[in-house]
């Protein structure tokens, strides 16, 4: 994960998004422990309260669970839930913009590149 932050969103939101990406990419698998709040705060040079707020938001959304005395863990089914949510968000928020641009440029399906496989 990159250690740089942008000014477009609050840091706690960016950290939450990074944790979501780690789960979607299966770097963090269901049942895995998230790095401790202290570790994240030191590694990313942020306030521990900011890291804690990010983790709390993930817990409220049902993506992670707190295990008393052990830390935060990725819940079973979290990845599937996130994939469904991210697909919906893409189709509602991002796809209309992409489609509008495709139409504006007069592109057809045959103009669009095929999906490239990893390593090519």
N, C-alpha and C positions, 0 to 999 in steps of 0.2 A: 504494500500500500504506500502511496505517496504520502509524504509528510507535509506537503504544502496545502494551504487553505486558500480559497478564493473569497472575494468579498460579496458574492452573489447571494449566499445563504449563510445562516448562522452556523458556527462550527459544530454545534451539537447535531444539527441536521446532516452536515457533511459526514461526520463520523458515523452516524446511523446509516447513511447511504453506503458507506464503505463496508460496514459490517454486513449489510444486506448483500452487497456484491460478493463478499467472501462466502456467504452461504449459497448464493446462486451459482457461484463458480465451484462449489464444493471444496473450497479450501477449508472452510469450517463445515463439518458434517453434522447431521442430527446426532445429538448426544454429546458433542464436543463442548468443552468449556471455552467461553470467550476469555480473552486476556483480561487480567484484573484491571479494575478502574485505575489503580495506581500505576500499573505498567503502561497502560495506554496514555495516561496523563504525562508520565515522564518521557515516553518514547516520542509522543507528538507535541510535547511542550505546551500542553493545555491545562487548564484548571481541572482538578479532579471532579469538581461539581459539574463541569461541562460533560465530561466522559460519563459520569453517573446519570445525567439527564438523558443522554443518548441511549444508554442501556435501559433506563426506565421506560422510555418510549417503545423500545423493542419488546419489553415485557408486556406493556399495556396492549400492544398489537398482537400478542400471543405468539411471537416469534422465538422468544427466549423465556426461560424460567429461572427464577432465583432458587437456589438450594442453600438453605441456611447453613452458614459456616463453610460452604464450598465455593460459592460464586454463581455466575450466570452460565446457563447451558442452552444450546440450541435445542428447541423442542422438536419432538417427532412430528413430521408433517409440515415443518416450517418451510422447507424448500418448495414443496408443492403449492403451499399457500402463497408464497412470494411469487412464484412463476405465474400463477393465476392473476394475482394482483398486478404484476408488472405488464402482463399481456393486455389487461384491461386498460391500464394507464397509457400504454403505447397506442392502442387503437383509438382511445378517446382524445388524447392530448397531442401525440406526435404524428400519428399516421395522417390525419387531415392536413397537416402542414406539408408533409412529404408529398402526398397526393396532389395537393394544390400546385406545388412546384413542378412535379412531373407533368401535370396538365399545362401549366404555363409555358413550359419548355417544349411542349408538343412531342413528348416522348411516348413511345408505345412499349408494350411488353418486350417486343423483340429488340428494342434499343437497350434494355436494362441488362447489365451483366448477370451471368449465372452465379449462383453462390459458389464461392471458392472454398475448397477444402483446406484444412490446416496443413501447413507445410508446403503449400504450393506457391 
